[in-house]
Amino acid sequence: MKKYLLSTVPMAFLAFVPANADANIFFEQVEEIRKEVPAGDDFRANLVREYKDLTIFEADEMYDWIDAENHAEKGMMAAKGQTPMPSDPKEWSIEDPLKLRELEMARAGMIALFDKGARTTAPKQAAHAQAKYDCWVEQQEEGHQPAHIAACKQEFDAAMAALELAMQPKVSEAKPAPKTTTVTTVVEEIARETVYFGFDSSSIRPAEQAKIDAFVTEMKGIQPVVTLYIEGHADTSGPADYNMKLSADRAQSVRTELGRQGMTLGDYEKLEVEPEGESKPAVELGDGVREQLNRRVVIIARGQVTKTDSVAVAPQ
């Protein structure tokens, strides 16, 4: 538990707040960041987006209101023009000294890039790296979900690789040789969204409804005909045949909602639904395990994309 949060939230009170309680009267920053619609693409605007996503996941999916409030507070600092720093792992209750050292070294590498101007040169990548680092620190302190710890660390490592690449100096190139240009049209993935469900439920929750609404808006702005694939999934708790039906029900719930919002077969080439049951988990945890990240529907949009290829012409 963060040291400064221990002093601001009475632990005796938290012990009596149920997981599904309406906690917004006690966690004001969570409710504030829900309302934020960041504009622009500078470092702070990207931080608001990143911390908003973390906040909503922790509050609505994991019912971890303290960590949700911590992420929300940083996001609101950025929204008000301040620059919150990445979490200092020494201020968190991380018992394993090797894990603590690993986090300290990772933070030092990120701060070194920030000091070289990463927040200005690559604001999106820098904000993503900071948010995934804070996710890693939080999960490492909790220490009881190895899959979540690994996922946050992997996402941080990928974010740092992207940030380092964006920070590399541009190399001046020699005058290019003449080229011929060919234009081809291919079909590939152009967007995807993941909708998460409650345990043993195929009902769409408000936070996930908002994600579907945004996805529909994006799809309606795309001119080429697209194909939508809807994959339904379940975790491994319960029998496999029951989970197959549950995953189909979840996929059908999303399909019905897309149709309600005008995503009809008349507008789109196909709207394919594929139940996967428990066969393709997002997190491998074995049989009989409840896992929020595995109770999901994935919407995949594929469409026509025009690509231009240029080939150098050999001198005569």
N, C-alpha and C positions, 0 to 999 in steps of 0.2 A: 504494500500500500504506500502511496506517495506520502512523504513526510508532511508536506504542507496541506494535503487534503485531510490528513488525520486531525489536524488542528481546526478544520473548518466544518467537518461533517461529524456530528456526534455518533460514535460507533454504536452506542446503546440503542439509538433510534434506528439505525440502519438494520440492526439485527431483527427488527420487527416489521420491516417493510417487505411485503411479499414480492416475488419476482414479477408478477403481473400487475402490481399496483400502479395507480396513476401518480407518478413521481414528479410531474412537471412543476408542481408548486414548490418542490425542494431543489430542483436542478434547473435553474432559470436559464443558464447559458445553453443548455440543450435545446430548449424551446426557442431561444433567440436565433441560434444558427440555422434552425429549420427554415426560418423566414428569409435567410440571406440568399440573394441572387447575385453572386459576384460578377462584376463587369470588368472587361479588359483581360489582358493576358500577361500581366507582370507577375512577379514572384508572390506578392501578397494575395492577389486575386486567385492564383492557383493554390496557395495554401488554404484559403477559405474553402475551395472546392474539395480539396483532399481531406481536411479535418471535418467537413460536413459529412462526407461519406463515412469516415471512421465513426463519427458520433452516432449517426443513424444506425449503423450496423451494431455498435455496442449497446445502444439503448433498446432498439426494437427487436434485434435478433438474439442478442446474448443476455439482455436484461441486466447489463453491467452499468449501472447508472453513474457510479463514481468515475470510471474510466471514460464514459461518454461525456460527463461534465468536464473532465480534464481536456479531452480533445476539443470540445466545444469552446472552452475558454481560450485555447490557442487560436482557434479559427476566428473568434470574435475579436481577439487582439489584432489579427491581420486585417479584418474587415474595418477596424477603426484606425488603420494606418500604422500600426506597430509591427515589429518583426520578432515574433516569438522564436526562441532558439530550440534546437532539437533537445529532447530529454537528456538529462545527465544521469547515466545509469547508477552513479554513486548515490543518488538521492532516492533510489528505488530499492526495495528489499529483495535483492538478488543474492541468494545464498551461495551459489556455486562460484568460487573465485575465478575459475577458468572462463565461465560464461561472462562474468563481469568484465574480465580483461578483454575478451573478444569484442564486447560491446563498446568498451572504451576506445579500442583501436579503430573500430569501424567509424565511430563518431569523429575521432581525430582526422581520419582521412576525408570525411565529408566536410568538416569545418575547413580543412586546408583548401578544398576546392571552392568553398564559399568565399574564403579570404582572397582567392584569385579572381573573384568576380563572377562566379557561377550563377548567383542569383539574378544578375543582369544579363549575362550572355546566354544562359539556358534556363530561364525562369520556370518553365513547365517541368523539366527534368529535375531541377533542384528541389522544387516543392514536392514532387513525387518521392524523391529520395528521403526527404526529411519526414514525411508522413509515414512511409513504410518503416523507417528506423524507429519512430515512436511506437508503431504497431509491434515491432519486434521486442522493444524494451518492455512494453506492457505485458505481452504474452510470456516473456521470459520470467518476469516477476511472478506471474500467476503460476507458471511451472507445471500445470497439470494437463495441458493439451499439447503434446509433442507435435502433432500434425499442424496445429495453428502456429506454433513457434517456427517450425520449418518453413511454412508458407510465407510468413512475414519476412523471415530472413532471406529466402530466395527472391522475393519481390524487391527487397532492399538491394541485394546484390545486382539484380538486373537493372534497377534504377541507377545505381552507381556506375555500371558499365555504360549505360546510355548517357549519363552526365559527363563522364570522362571523354566519351567520343565527341559529344557536342562541344567540349572545351578545347579540343585539339585545334591548333592553328591551321588556317586555310593555306594550302600550298598553291603557289602560283603555277599555272600550267602553260606549257608551250602552245603556240598557235596550233589549233587542231587542223587535221587534214580534212579535206572536203568529204562530206558524207551523203549517203543516200538514205532516205527515210521511208519506212514502211509503217502502215497503220493497220492494226489488227484489233478485233473485238473478241474478248474472252469473257467467260462467266466465272466469277469468283466471289468469295465472301466479302460483303461490303459493310456489314454491321452485325452485332449480336448483343443480346441482353439476357441476363439471368434473373429469374423470379424465384424467390425462396418461399417455402411454405412451412406452416406450423406442423407439429407432430400429428400424424394420422389425419391430416386435413388436406382438402383440395380447394379451400376457400382462399381467395386473393385478399391479402391484408392491405391496409391503406398505404403503407410505405412502398409496397411492391406495386400497387395500383399506379402510383406516381411514376414509377419506372416504365410501366407499360405505356402510360399516356405520353411520356417523352419519346419513347420509341416509335409510337404511331405517328407523332408529329414529324419525326425525322424521316420516316418512310414515305409519308405523303409529300415530302419535298423532293423526292427522288423521281426523276422523269423516266428513266428506262424501266421496262417491266422487270420485276424482281420475283424471285421464288422464296417463300418463307417455309422454313423447316422448324417444327416445334417438337423438341425432345423432352419427354417427361421422365423424371427420375425419383427414386425413393431411397431412404437409407436402408440398412440391413436388419433393422428390428422388425420382427414379424416374419411370416412365411413368404417365400419368394413369389408364389402365385398371387398372394394378396398384394404384395408390393408392386407386381406388374399391373394389376388393376388400378391401384392407387396412383401409380405414375401416369396411367392413361387418363384417369379422372383429372389429374392436375393439368396435363397437356390440353385436355378438352376445355377446362375452365379458362385457360389462356386463349385458346382458339375462339371460344365463344365471345370473350371480351374483345378480341381483335375484330371479330365480325361486327360486334355492337358499335364499334367506333369507325366502321366503314371500310375495314380491310376485307373486302368481299372478293369472291372469285372473279367478278366482272372487272375489278381493278387490277388484279394480280394473276399471274400465270398459274400459280399453284399455291396451295396452303396445306402442306403435308404435316401430318402428326405422327410421331414415332414414340411409343412408350418403351422405355428401356428398363423399367423396374429397378432392381438394385444392382444391375450388371455393370454399370459404368460409374462408380462413385467418384466424386471430386476428391474425396479423402479416403484412402484405404485404411479401414479400421477393423476389418474382420466381420464375422457374422454376429447378428444380434445386438448391434450398437446403434443407439440414437445419435444422429449427427446432423445439425442444422445445415451445413454446407452441402449435404447430399440430398436434402429434400428440396428439389428444385425443378424448374422448367427452363430450358435454354431455347431462346428464339434466335434463329440464324437466318439472316437475309443474304441471298446470293443474287447478283445481278450482272448485267452486261457492263463491262469496263473496256473503254478504248485505250489501247496502249500504242505508243509510238516508239519504234526501234530505229536507231540510226547506225549505219555501218560505214566505216571509213572506206573511201574509194582509193584503191591503189594507184600510185602515179603511173602514167603511161610512159 
